[in-house]
């Protein structure tokens, strides 16, 4: 997936492609997480699709819920989903910064002769 330290640092066009690849992976994970949240709100709170989208998107973005929850199942789901969203935000940040960190570390080792 990433070049070995004995290989040269990627050229800017290839590096941009690597960043785009990780951005697409993160977008797919984000869409799946958003769908999971929407389905949970639909099932537990019987929300309309647009309200379920709004609540799930706000939690994924770290803002918090918009609608007051009525059912015990909905409150438990929202609590678990918010914990998941907090961890997910950290994971996505790591995935997006992974190519940058690798490039910086690779640049330190590319010129060294072992």
CORVEN-V115659 format. One record per helix or strand. SS is the DSSP state (helix for helix, strand for strand). FROM is the first residue (numbers start at 1). LEN is the number of residues. If there is no record, write none. Layout:
ss:SS from:FROM len:LEN
ss:SS from:FROM len:LEN
//
This chain:
ss:helix from:12 len:34
ss:helix from:49 len:12
ss:helix from:72 len:39
//
